[in-house]
Structures are given as structure tokens and as C-alpha cells.
Amino acid sequence: MRHSLITKSLVFVFLNPLIINSVLSKNIDNHLLINQLEVFLNQRKDDLLKELFLQKSFNQFNKQYLAFRHKYKDAKWSIQPVSNDQNKSMLDIKIRSTREINDQIYNLYTKQTVKLETYKDKIKGYEVIDEESILHSKNSPLSIKIVSPKKVLTGEKYEINLIIENPLDNSLTASGMIVLKNEDDKKISNDIFGIKPNQSGGLFKYIQAPFKPGSQTISAIITHPKGIYLITKKIKVGL
């Protein structure tokens, strides 16, 4: 009996470091993959970027990526792992870029939390958990702060606040907010947003979460004599 216990102990002593090293090796591989993803996106190395994905996952990514790059040609990506497990990672992604619309230059700032799933050192799938984007007039002195939950319950009624920090003056702003239901909603339109004039200070609205788990995307616009802000916020909806 004693001999059996000693044998099992020795097996554990020798196998446990192997298990630990295997996990550490996988985490290092994931970290390298994430670094390569950031580099290839910033350097626009499409051929090398494709090699980081399994084919099905790349087809999904590439469609969205090409549409984004068509509008934002000078995007700069920052990708940092928040957590790094054996086959899954949570990423903190920040994107900065500019875009010309009707001879006006706009700055874009986007931040995302993305869940990444890997298989054999390639990206098998990904999911945007939450996202926040602000597109605004270049050199606009306005500063907009978004106050909202990252996650809500199905059917919950919650509040989103867009606050103009340090209001410049007593000038009137115009603003509106909608729930995006499809890609066709993603355009600036007075009719769609229900834009109304209001005093400087921001925009506040209660939103009804859907009754099925998933996500909900809110879009808002704030206009001011010294700038235009278009804000998009994705919120996770769960049970």
C-alpha cells in the first residue's frame, strides 16, 4: 500500500510540471498570436493576416474588416490581452482613425472587448462583447462622456447618458438617440434619430432591453455650432 502511494506521488511530481509547462506554452502561443494580429493589422499585411485565422473565421472577419478599411484607411490598432486561457482570450482593442465626409475631416475612436477562441494556434472564432465608438468633427472642442451599463438583463429598462463635459457656452445643441436594428439604420438622418434642440449639457434616455439574450446597439448624435458627435454603444443582454 505504501509503495503504491509513493509511486502515485512520484507520477504526480513528474507529470504536474509537464501540465503546467503545457498550459504556459499555450498561453505564450496565444500572446504571440495576439501580437502578430496587432502588427499585421497596423501594417496592412493581408496575406499574413489571413494565416492567423481558420478559413471560416477569416471569411467572417475579412468581410467586416474590408468594409471598415474602405472607410478608415489610416486606422491604428492597439490590442492587449485582458485574460489569456488555454484556448480563449479576452482582448481590449482600441482603434483610432480619421475619415473625410463631405469635405469635412472626422476623428474616430473605438474601444472593444472581444472574446477570442483559438485552435492549433489559429483564430477559430471571436465575439465582440461590448463596443463604444465616437466619430466627431476634427478639432472640435467638445468632450462627450458616455455613462451606461456594459451588461443588462433581458427586458430590463436602463438609462444611457451622454454628457457634454465642461459646456462651452449657452449655445443650443440638437440631439437624438435610437436603437439600431440593422445595418440600414447606420446613417445620420434627422428623421431616424428624431433630433430635437436642447440646452447644452447632454442627452439622456431610457432604453428597453430585448427579451432575448444577445446584444443591443444604441446610436446617438449630438450637434453643436462647434462640432458634431456620432456615438455608437453596444451593450450585452443576458439572463
Helices and strands as residue ranges (DSSP letters): H 2-43, H 46-50, H 55-71, E 76-84, E 88-101, E 104-119, E 122-137, E 144-147, E 151-153, E 157-164, E 172-180, G 183-185, H 190-193, E 196-199, E 202-208, E 214-224, E 227-238
